[in-house]
Amino acid sequence: MIKKLSAALVLLLFLIAPCFAAQTSSGEAVRIGILSWSGPLGFKKSWEGVEKYLAKEIGRPFELVPLEFQDVLPAVRQGKVEFFTADPSMFMSAKTKYGAQEVLTMKLINADSVGAVIFTTADNDKISHLPDLIGKRFGALHRWSFGGWQMAEKEFRDAGIDPYPFLHTIRFFDKPDAVVRAVLRGQVDAGTIPTGILERMARTGEIKMRDVKILNRKDYPDFPYACSTELYPGFPLAKTSAVGHTLAHEVADALKALKPGDEILKAARITGWVDPLDYTDLEVVQSQLRGGGYTGRRIH
């Protein structure tokens, strides 16, 4: 009886083995959520090279998923992605709440740190310093955006100013370019956006740098952008708690192997990836702000 049962088990394993091997060899796609300001069409054009590169280097399919600002935390919580890029504030919330872990730090053009710039129009003689913004209309990105508002909020607070009663209004926009246009058109008196946006818009001819005035300017050696705040670690690539260290190391090694001049990186508007910077100080910064860390709620 035992011999017959053993033979039956061997036969069963023999029959299902090809199906099991086919499943594991094809594999499910590794999904990487990318925080995207440019929408699905612009995203595909920018990032499809990275998707194909990772599939070739690691030998399994990858799918890069565009995520709007408010979609990142839900995607992590619901297991819709295995890896994700995020605003540093979002990442710290995902790490604290869901066990996410940094894998790499995104390197923008000549910089792996990020800051924010506070600006008004060049011909605005009434605003030259942060205290001059009392009673003024101010533009920013999402309420929970680290580079789009929280960095600027910290600068106000470091200057002894609570920006909420101090400013007349704070208007939140969906995209950094919209903040710039609102300032230049006089819809708001001043605004803040992540560093590098002004310079990018100037390179493409959308604005002229001479048309803006930088407030609270801070100069850092080797940092190429106009800046009004402290510098912080840049956007991380993080893994969710469900991803093993082996896959994380494979992805990290493949992305770090890309060189600054590679077309794949140029299309994505970055210059590479480096080992993760230290994000622990962000928890301290968040604790100093009214809203604390990123919550995933959309507030305007």
N, C-alpha and C positions, 0 to 999 in steps of 0.2 A: 504493500500500500504506500509505504514511504517512498519507495523507488519510483512508483507511478506518479506520485505528487511532485517529486523533485523533477522528473522528466517534464511534467506539465509546466512547471515554473520556468524551466530552461527554455521550453518552446515559446512560452509567453514573452519572456524577455527577448528572445531572438526576433519575435515578430514586431515588438514595439520599439526595439532599439533604433531602427532607421528613422522612425518618426521623431524620437527624442533627439537624435543627433541632428536631424534637419532643423528642429526648433532652436537648439543651442547654436548651431552654425550660422543660421540667418540672424537670430537675435532680434530683440526689440530695439528700436532706436533710442539712443541716449538723448534726452531732451535738455537743451540748454536755453533757459529763458534770458533774453537780452532786453534790458531796459531801452526802449526805443522812443525817440522824440519824433521820428520821421514817418511814422505810420507803416503799415504792412508793405506797401509797394517800395518805398524808399529803403526799408529795412532789408528786404530780399536782395536788392541790388547791392547793398553794402556788405552783407554778411554771408551770402551764399558761398563765397570762396572759403571761408572758415569752415563751414559745414562740410564741404567736399574734402577739404584738407584733413580734418580730423577723422573722417570715415576712412580715408586712404591710409593714414598713419597708424591708426589703432585697429583697423580691420573689422569694424562693425559700424552699422549705420548711426548717423547723428541727425538730429533735427533741431534747428535753432528756431526758437519761438519768440516772436515779438511780444513784449509785455508793456502795456501802458503803466504809468506810475502807480495807479491804485490796484493793479493786478498782480504785483510781484508777491506780496505776502500771502494772498489767497492761493496763488499757484504753489508756493512752498508748503503751505499748510495742507493743501489738498493732494499733494503728491503729483502735481501735473508736470513738474520738471525735476530733473536730477541735479542740475547745476543752474546757477543764475548769476547775472551781474546785477548790481544794485547801487543806488545811492548809499553812501556809508551809513547814514542813519537807518535806512531800511534794513541793511545787513545786520546792524547791531540788534535790531528788534527781532529779526529772524534767528539770530544766534541765541538770544536770550529766551525767546519763546519756543523755538522749534528745533534747537540744536544744530543749526547750520554752522559751517566751519569755513573759514577763508582758505582758498587754495592758491590764488595768485592776486596780484594787484595790476590793474590795467595801467599801461604807460601811455599817456597822451603825448602830444608833440613836445619832446624834450622835457617832459615832467611826469613823475609818478605821484606827485602830491597835487592837491587841488585847493583852491580857495574860492572866494567870491569877490565880486567887484560891485561897489556902490557908486552910482553915477547920476549925473544930471546933464542937461544940455550945456554946451560950452558958453553960450551967451546968457546963461542964467546968473546974473550978478547978485541975486539975493541968497544963493545957496553956494557955500564954499566949504562948510564943515558940518559935521553931524548935528550939532546944536541948532544949525540954521533950518533944519527940517521940522521944527516944531510947527504943528498946525498944517503941515503940507500933506499932499496926496502922494502915496508911495506905492510902487508896483513891485511884485515879487512873483516867484513861482509858487507851486503848491505849498500850503501851510506847513507840511511835514517834510519839505525838501531841505536837505542839509545844506547844499550849495546854493539853493534858490531862495532860502529865507533864513534858516536857522543860524548859519554863520554870521549873517548880518545882524540878526537879533542879538547874538552874543556880543558883537562889537558895540551895539547900542548899550547893552547892559554893562559892559566893561567901562564904558564912558559915564556910567551912573544914570543912564536913561532907560526908563521902561517904555518901549516903543509903542505899546498899545494905546495908552492915553496920550502919549506925546505926539504921535502922528495924527493928522486929521482922519485919514482913512488908509487902509492897506488893501489894495486890490490884487487878488491872486489870479495868475494867468496859467494856461495849460502848457505853453511853450516859451523858452527863453527869448526867442526872436520877437514874440509878441510883447514882452516887457520892454525890449529895446525900442520897438516902434511906438509903443504907448508913451515912452519918455520923449522921444524926438517929436512926436505930434502934439505934445502938451496935454495928453489925456491924464497923465500923472506928472508930478513935479520931479520925481527922482525914482530910482529903482535899483534892484539888485539881481544879479544873475551869476551863475558859476563862471569862474575865470576861463578865458579862451574863446568865449562866444563873441565878444566884441571884435577880437582880432580875426576870427573866422569870417564874420560878416563883412569886415573891411576888405579882406582878401578877395571875396566874391563880388565886391562892388556894391553891396547892399547899403552900407553906411560908410562914412569917413570918420576915422578916429579923431580928427580935429573938431568934429561936431559934438563930442562928448567931453565932459569934465569928470575926472575921477575924484571921488570924495574919500577921505580917510586913507589916502594912498600909503601902501607899505611896499618897500622894495626888498627883494630877496635875491641874493646871488644865485645865478644860474636858473632862476625862474623867469620864463620869457613873457609872462602875461601881466597886464595891469591887475592890481590886486588891492583889496581894502581890508582884508581879514588875515588872521593867522592861516598857516598852511596845515592841511590835514592829509592823512593817507587817502589815495585816490580810490576809484571804484574797484571793489573786489570782484573776482570770480569766486563764488562760494559753492560748496556742495551741500546737499541736504543730508540729514542724519541717516537716510537710507542708503547712501552711497558708500561703498567700501574704499579703503585707502588705496588699494591697488589701482582701481579705475581712476581715482583722483590723481594719483602720481602719473599715470599714463597720459591723461589729459594735460596736466601741468607740464610734463616734459615736452610734449608735442607743441604746445603753444609757446613755450620759452625758446624753442628752436627756431621760431620765425625771426627773421632779421628786419630791422627798421625799414629797409627799402623794398621789402616784399610787397607785391601788388595786393596780396590778400589783406595785409594790414593797412595799406594806403586806402583801399576801398572802404574799410571800416573806420577810417579817420583816426587810427591810433598808430603808435610806433612799436608796440610790443607788450610783453607781459613780464613781470618780475616776481620774485618770491614775495609772498604777502608781507606788507608792512604791518606795524603794530597798531591795532585798532582799539586798544583798551581805553585810551584817553577819551574816546568818543562817548563812553558811558558817563564820564564826568561832565563833559560838555552838555549832553542831553539833560542831565539832572539840573543844570542851571537855567534851562529854558522853560517857559510857561507850559508848552505842550509836551515837554519831555521827548521821548523817542517817537519814531514813526509808528502810527497805529493802523494804517491802511485805509483810514476814512478819507473821503474827499471833502475838503472844506474850501469854500471860496469866500 
